[in-house]
Amino acid sequence: MSFNGKELVKDAALWVADKAQEPANSFTTGCSKGEMVFKSGTTVNGNLIAQSACFTREVDGVQVNRTVGAIDLESNPFYRGFTVAVPLTEQARSLPQMQGSGRARDLAEAVRLSQTFKARLHFKECYVV
């Protein structure tokens, strides 16, 4: 399915109409209906639900409704940004480039900020400078 509303609706309508003719797989087996529901403006924890799709399938002889959706995140903690730059030592610069995300610093910055972390890396035993 596409995130483009028109394609998503068209694909969902074709999926419902043609599901009996398609080969069965773990997702389509037992599915009896599918529909598109647009919920623009609906928020959950500050996030925006852009669109959602509902489907019904049989699980252990019982019809079960499920919903999947696309959301626009209000806050994405996987992008990081720190206001204070950390000056790196030559030893820290020589480390492999391992980027942090969210609240995690890059490996070189973390080593520079924490002597305990630096000691745990065992520079002399594990990494040749």
N, CA, C and O of each residue as an XYZ file, in Angstrom:
516
protein
N       0.831     -1.190      0.000
C       0.000      0.000      0.000
C       0.869      1.245      0.000
O       2.007      1.226      0.471
N       0.332      2.302     -0.523
C       1.038      3.570     -0.590
C       0.509      4.510      0.480
O      -0.590      4.316      0.999
N       1.291      5.527      0.808
C       0.810      6.529      1.746
C       0.005      7.606      1.039
O      -0.581      8.472      1.689
N      -0.027      7.559     -0.270
C      -0.852      8.482     -1.030
C      -2.297      8.040     -0.872
O      -2.624      6.900     -1.200
N      -3.160      8.897     -0.386
C      -4.540      8.535     -0.074
C      -5.287      7.854     -1.207
O      -5.992      6.872     -0.971
N      -5.152      8.347     -2.429
C      -5.888      7.765     -3.547
C      -5.421      6.343     -3.828
O      -6.241      5.442     -3.999
N      -4.117      6.138     -3.876
C      -3.598      4.800     -4.134
C      -3.977      3.848     -3.018
O      -4.306      2.690     -3.275
N      -3.936      4.319     -1.782
C      -4.257      3.481     -0.635
C      -5.704      3.011     -0.708
O      -5.979      1.833     -0.482
N      -6.623      3.902     -1.018
C      -8.036      3.529     -1.120
C      -8.237      2.566     -2.278
O      -8.939      1.564     -2.137
N      -7.629      2.858     -3.418
C      -7.773      1.987     -4.582
C      -7.221      0.602     -4.273
O      -7.871     -0.401     -4.569
N      -6.023      0.531     -3.678
C      -5.419     -0.750     -3.336
C      -6.268     -1.522     -2.344
O      -6.415     -2.738     -2.469
N      -6.828     -0.833     -1.364
C      -7.655     -1.507     -0.366
C      -8.914     -2.065     -1.010
O      -9.324     -3.183     -0.697
N      -9.539     -1.296     -1.914
C     -10.753     -1.765     -2.585
C     -10.449     -2.981     -3.451
O     -11.219     -3.941     -3.452
N      -9.354     -2.960     -4.178
C      -8.967     -4.108     -4.998
C      -8.646     -5.310     -4.136
O      -8.996     -6.438     -4.483
N      -7.979     -5.077     -3.007
C      -7.625     -6.177     -2.108
C      -8.875     -6.881     -1.607
O      -8.930     -8.111     -1.592
N      -9.883     -6.109     -1.194
C     -11.127     -6.708     -0.694
C     -11.843     -7.449     -1.822
O     -12.322     -8.564     -1.617
N     -11.923     -6.838     -3.019
C     -12.648     -7.448     -4.131
C     -11.963     -8.712     -4.643
O     -12.638     -9.667     -5.026
N     -10.640     -8.727     -4.653
C      -9.903     -9.830     -5.265
C      -9.313    -10.829     -4.288
O      -8.622    -11.753     -4.717
N      -9.557    -10.682     -2.980
C      -8.868    -11.534     -2.018
C      -9.152    -13.014     -2.223
O      -8.301    -13.851     -1.923
N     -10.333    -13.351     -2.727
C     -10.672    -14.760     -2.936
C      -9.870    -15.367     -4.079
O      -9.666    -16.580     -4.117
N      -9.411    -14.528     -5.018
C      -8.669    -15.022     -6.174
C      -7.161    -15.066     -5.931
O      -6.433    -15.668     -6.720
N      -6.682    -14.447     -4.866
C      -5.250    -14.402     -4.590
C      -4.804    -15.655     -3.863
O      -5.592    -16.270     -3.144
N      -3.538    -16.044     -4.044
C      -3.029    -17.168     -3.265
C      -3.042    -16.817     -1.778
O      -2.758    -15.679     -1.404
N      -3.365    -17.773     -0.948
C      -3.423    -17.528      0.497
C      -2.023    -17.362      1.060
O      -1.085    -18.037      0.634
N      -1.891    -16.461      2.018
C      -0.645    -16.339      2.776
C      -1.016    -16.094      4.229
O      -2.199    -16.049      4.567
N      -0.032    -15.938      5.082
C      -0.316    -15.818      6.513
C      -1.134    -14.577      6.847
O      -1.833    -14.563      7.860
N      -1.066    -13.526      6.014
C      -1.839    -12.321      6.299
C      -3.263    -12.427      5.765
O      -4.218    -12.108      6.473
N      -3.413    -12.881      4.501
C      -4.740    -12.861      3.886
C      -5.621    -14.016      4.316
O      -6.843    -13.922      4.198
N      -5.049    -15.099      4.808
C      -5.871    -16.224      5.230
C      -6.794    -15.796      6.363
O      -6.331    -15.328      7.403
N      -8.086    -15.956      6.163
C      -9.057    -15.618      7.196
C      -9.514    -14.173      7.183
O     -10.367    -13.802      7.989
N      -8.977    -13.337      6.294
C      -9.415    -11.937      6.237
C     -10.744    -11.860      5.509
O     -10.899    -12.435      4.431
N     -11.698    -11.158      6.085
C     -13.012    -11.090      5.466
C     -13.387     -9.697      4.982
O     -14.276     -9.569      4.140
N     -12.742     -8.654      5.482
C     -13.049     -7.321      4.972
C     -11.891     -6.383      5.268
O     -11.076     -6.626      6.157
N     -11.844     -5.309      4.502
C     -10.837     -4.272      4.714
C     -11.433     -2.939      4.325
O     -12.228     -2.876      3.388
N     -11.072     -1.877      5.014
C     -11.603     -0.559      4.690
C     -10.605      0.512      5.099
O      -9.780      0.312      5.990
N     -10.700      1.654      4.427
C      -9.836      2.774      4.748
C     -10.610      3.768      5.596
O     -11.758      4.095      5.292
N      -9.981      4.243      6.656
C     -10.592      5.254      7.512
C      -9.565      6.366      7.685
O      -8.469      6.121      8.190
N      -9.903      7.578      7.275
C      -8.981      8.692      7.428
C      -9.333      9.445      8.696
O     -10.477      9.858      8.881
N      -8.350      9.626      9.571
C      -8.584     10.275     10.862
C      -7.649     11.470     11.028
O      -6.981     11.589     12.055
N      -7.595     12.330     10.064
C      -6.700     13.468     10.194
C      -7.130     14.327     11.370
O      -8.318     14.569     11.579
N      -6.147     14.784     12.133
C      -6.424     15.620     13.286
C      -6.569     14.843     14.577
O      -6.584     15.444     15.651
N      -6.678     13.526     14.507
C      -6.777     12.723     15.715
C      -5.386     12.579     16.318
O      -4.452     12.172     15.627
N      -5.238     12.908     17.598
C      -3.919     12.833     18.216
C      -3.857     11.750     19.283
O      -4.844     11.463     19.960
N      -2.698     11.167     19.415
C      -2.404     10.190     20.454
C      -1.029     10.566     21.009
O      -0.038     10.498     20.281
N      -0.949     10.959     22.271
C       0.316     11.367     22.888
C       1.021     12.463     22.100
O       2.248     12.461     22.000
N       0.265     13.390     21.544
C       0.862     14.484     20.785
C       1.184     14.127     19.350
O       1.664     14.981     18.604
N       0.936     12.889     18.939
C       1.211     12.466     17.572
C      -0.055     12.578     16.733
O      -1.166     12.515     17.260
N       0.118     12.743     15.436
C      -1.005     12.877     14.521
C      -1.201     11.574     13.765
O      -0.262     11.063     13.155
N      -2.412     11.032     13.799
C      -2.725      9.847     13.005
C      -3.102     10.341     11.618
O      -4.152     10.958     11.437
N      -2.246     10.068     10.637
C      -2.471     10.568      9.289
C      -3.575      9.789      8.584
O      -4.427     10.378      7.920
N      -3.562      8.480      8.726
C      -4.571      7.623      8.108
C      -4.478      6.250      8.742
O      -3.457      5.895      9.332
N      -5.537      5.487      8.620
C      -5.497      4.134      9.166
C      -6.301      3.198      8.285
O      -7.177      3.628      7.535
N      -5.998      1.931      8.383
C      -6.717      0.896      7.641
C      -7.215     -0.132      8.637
O      -6.477     -0.560      9.524
N      -8.465     -0.525      8.488
C      -9.055     -1.527      9.370
C      -9.274     -2.800      8.570
O      -9.614     -2.745      7.388
N      -9.083     -3.923      9.200
C      -9.406     -5.185      8.554
C      -9.921     -6.156      9.598
O      -9.629     -6.035     10.788
N     -10.689     -7.116      9.128
C     -11.238     -8.149     10.002
C     -10.721     -9.486      9.512
O     -10.738     -9.765      8.313
N     -10.263    -10.310     10.433
C      -9.796    -11.643     10.058
C     -10.229    -12.639     11.106
O     -10.562    -12.275     12.234
N     -10.220    -13.878     10.725
C     -10.627    -14.936     11.635
C      -9.407    -15.481     12.363
O      -8.424    -15.877     11.737
N      -9.480    -15.496     13.688
C      -8.414    -16.040     14.528
C      -9.045    -17.069     15.452
O      -9.876    -16.725     16.293
N      -8.658    -18.318     15.303
C      -9.205    -19.412     16.118
C     -10.729    -19.441     16.090
O     -11.374    -19.653     17.116
N     -11.300    -19.225     14.899
C     -12.744    -19.293     14.744
C     -13.498    -18.045     15.158
O     -14.727    -18.032     15.098
N     -12.810    -17.003     15.573
C     -13.452    -15.764     16.028
C     -13.055    -14.625     15.088
O     -11.884    -14.495     14.731
N     -14.029    -13.798     14.685
C     -13.750    -12.628     13.858
C     -13.116    -11.541     14.724
O     -13.699    -11.119     15.724
N     -11.928    -11.091     14.340
C     -11.182    -10.106     15.118
C     -10.916     -8.883     14.244
O     -10.436     -9.015     13.118
N     -11.226     -7.699     14.759
C     -10.954     -6.448     14.054
C      -9.564     -5.955     14.424
O      -9.178     -5.982     15.593
N      -8.819     -5.510     13.434
C      -7.482     -4.960     13.640
C      -7.368     -3.642     12.883
O      -8.052     -3.432     11.882
N      -6.509     -2.767     13.364
C      -6.264     -1.480     12.722
C      -4.767     -1.246     12.623
O      -4.030     -1.483     13.580
N      -4.323     -0.786     11.473
C      -2.938     -0.357     11.280
C      -2.994      1.075     10.774
O      -4.002      1.490     10.203
N      -1.932      1.829     10.975
C      -1.997      3.211     10.546
C      -0.646      3.837     10.308
O       0.399      3.256     10.602
N      -0.694      5.028      9.771
C       0.491      5.846      9.554
C       0.377      7.048     10.476
O      -0.663      7.705     10.518
N       1.438      7.336     11.214
C       1.404      8.471     12.131
C       2.522      9.448     11.816
O       3.580      9.067     11.314
N       2.274     10.694     12.114
C       3.290     11.743     12.038
C       3.711     12.025     13.469
O       2.897     12.466     14.281
N       4.977     11.774     13.786
C       5.460     11.938     15.153
C       5.636     13.406     15.512
O       6.242     14.171     14.762
N       5.106     13.789     16.656
C       5.293     15.139     17.178
C       6.741     15.320     17.602
O       7.342     16.368     17.368
N       7.289     14.299     18.220
C       8.665     14.325     18.701
C       9.353     13.052     18.247
O       8.828     11.959     18.459
N      10.507     13.171     17.634
C      11.242     11.997     17.191
C      12.565     11.945     17.942
O      13.510     12.638     17.566
N      12.652     11.132     19.004
C      13.852     11.096     19.828
C      15.047     10.412     19.169
O      16.129     10.368     19.755
N      14.869      9.881     17.966
C      15.987      9.219     17.310
C      16.916     10.210     16.627
O      18.027      9.851     16.238
N      16.474     11.449     16.477
C      17.358     12.488     15.980
C      17.903     13.204     17.191
O      17.146     13.577     18.087
N      19.178     13.398     17.230
C      19.758     13.974     18.429
C      20.333     15.350     18.143
O      20.656     15.693     17.006
N      20.448     16.110     19.191
C      21.066     17.410     19.102
C      21.479     17.858     20.488
O      20.662     17.878     21.409
N      22.739     18.217     20.639
C      23.251     18.675     21.927
C      23.721     20.106     21.755
O      24.316     20.455     20.735
N      23.452     20.934     22.758
C      23.826     22.345     22.661
C      25.277     22.589     23.036
O      25.855     23.602     22.641
N      25.877     21.671     23.798
C      27.269     21.833     24.224
C      28.144     20.849     23.458
O      27.949     19.637     23.538
N      29.111     21.384     22.713
C      30.040     20.522     21.975
C      31.065     19.928     22.937
O      31.460     20.571     23.910
N      31.486     18.711     22.663
C      32.477     18.032     23.500
C      33.812     18.043     22.762
O      33.914     17.478     21.673
N      34.843     18.679     23.338
C      36.155     18.646     22.692
C      36.726     17.231     22.779
O      36.740     16.633     23.855
N      37.195     16.696     21.655
C      37.678     15.319     21.610
C      39.192     15.254     21.706
O      39.898     16.111     21.174
N      39.680     14.234     22.385
C      41.118     13.969     22.429
C      41.489     13.193     21.168
O      40.614     12.689     20.464
N      42.779     13.099     20.889
C      43.239     12.313     19.737
C      42.826     10.855     19.884
O      42.453     10.206     18.907
N      42.895     10.342     21.115
C      42.513      8.954     21.357
C      41.023      8.747     21.057
O      40.644      7.739     20.460
N      40.195      9.682     21.462
C      38.758      9.579     21.193
C      38.470      9.689     19.699
O      37.592      8.997     19.184
N      39.209     10.561     18.996
C      39.020     10.709     17.546
C      39.401      9.447     16.786
O      38.882      9.198     15.698
N      40.300      8.652     17.346
C      40.764      7.448     16.652
C      39.803      6.270     16.789
O      40.017      5.225     16.174
N      38.752      6.423     17.584
C      37.778      5.342     17.761
C      36.953      5.134     16.497
O      36.843      6.040     15.670
N      36.376      3.951     16.343
C      35.447      3.739     15.224
C      34.288      4.724     15.328
O      33.868      5.080     16.429
N      33.775      5.159     14.190
C      32.665      6.115     14.178
C      31.362      5.386     14.491
O      30.807      4.701     13.631
N      30.879      5.530     15.709
C      29.615      4.924     16.125
C      28.710      6.048     16.597
O      28.908      6.596     17.681
N      27.714      6.395     15.784
C      26.836      7.512     16.107
C      25.785      7.120     17.130
O      25.252      6.011     17.111
N      25.504      8.050     18.017
C      24.429      7.862     18.977
C      23.123      8.376     18.398
O      23.114      9.043     17.364
N      22.019      8.063     19.069
C      20.720      8.591     18.660
C      19.921      8.911     19.913
O      20.188      8.374     20.988
N      18.941      9.791     19.763
C      18.158     10.186     20.924
C      19.032     10.910     21.927
O      19.624     11.941     21.606
N      19.120     10.378     23.149
C      19.939     10.991     24.196
C      21.350     10.420     24.250
O      22.140     10.829     25.101
N      21.683      9.492     23.370
C      23.009      8.866     23.377
C      23.994      9.682     22.545
O      23.689     10.097     21.427
N      25.150      9.899     23.096
C      26.214     10.606     22.386
C      26.945      9.643     21.460
O      26.793      8.427     21.575
N      27.737     10.189     20.542
C      28.621      9.363     19.731
C      29.626      8.688     20.653
O      29.875      9.169     21.758
N      30.202      7.580     20.209
C      31.156      6.837     21.026
C      32.318      7.724     21.479
O      32.691      7.702     22.652
N      32.890      8.498     20.564
C      34.028      9.350     20.915
C      33.652     10.384     21.977
O      34.440     10.649     22.885
N      32.469     10.965     21.873
C      32.020     11.945     22.863
C      31.776     11.281     24.213
O      32.117     11.841     25.255
N      31.186     10.089     24.195
C      30.909      9.368     25.443
C      32.201      9.022     26.171
O      32.271      9.117     27.396
N      33.218      8.621     25.421
C      34.522      8.305     26.021
C      35.127      9.551     26.648
O      35.706      9.489     27.733
N      34.992     10.673     25.969
C      35.566     11.925     26.471
C      34.855     12.386     27.742
O      35.485     12.993     28.609
N      33.562     12.113     27.870
C      32.777     12.576     29.008
C      32.820     11.643     30.214
O      32.522     12.074     31.328
N      33.184     10.375     30.019
C      33.133      9.411     31.122
C      34.413      8.590     31.213
O      34.708      7.776     30.338
N      35.160      8.813     32.278
C      36.375      8.027     32.500
C      36.038      6.561     32.773
O      36.800      5.668     32.402
N      34.906      6.314     33.416
C      34.485      4.934     33.685
C      34.222      4.196     32.380
O      34.658      3.059     32.202
N      33.510      4.847     31.472
C      33.232      4.235     30.172
C      34.531      4.013     29.405
O      34.722      2.971     28.777
N      35.409      4.989     29.462
C      36.696      4.886     28.783
C      37.475      3.683     29.304
O      38.057      2.938     28.515
N      37.494      3.486     30.607
C      38.222      2.362     31.203
C      37.620      1.025     30.782
O      38.341      0.042     30.607
N      36.316      0.990     30.621
C      35.651     -0.265     30.241
C      35.924     -0.667     28.799
O      35.741     -1.832     28.445
N      36.352      0.255     27.969
C      36.655     -0.084     26.580
C      37.975     -0.842     26.438
O      38.224     -1.460     25.403
N      38.813     -0.799     27.460
C      40.115     -1.491     27.431
C      40.894     -1.125     26.163
O      41.181     -1.987     25.332
N      41.228      0.145     26.025
C      41.909      0.613     24.827
C      43.118     -0.227     24.455
O      43.274     -0.606     23.294
N      43.971     -0.520     25.417
C      45.224     -1.216     25.113
C      44.989     -2.655     24.674
O      45.741     -3.174     23.849
N      43.961     -3.311     25.209
C      43.724     -4.712     24.891
C      42.854     -4.905     23.650
O      43.078     -5.834     22.875
N      41.879     -4.045     23.462
C      40.877     -4.286     22.420
C      41.041     -3.422     21.177
O      40.542     -3.790     20.113
N      41.702     -2.325     21.276
C      41.768     -1.422     20.137
C      43.196     -0.940     19.942
O      43.812     -0.410     20.867
N      43.709     -1.123     18.754
C      45.071     -0.684     18.453
C      44.989      0.691     17.809
O      44.309      0.873     16.799
N      45.685      1.660     18.398
C      45.663      3.031     17.888
C      46.776      3.213     16.884
O      46.937      4.301     16.330
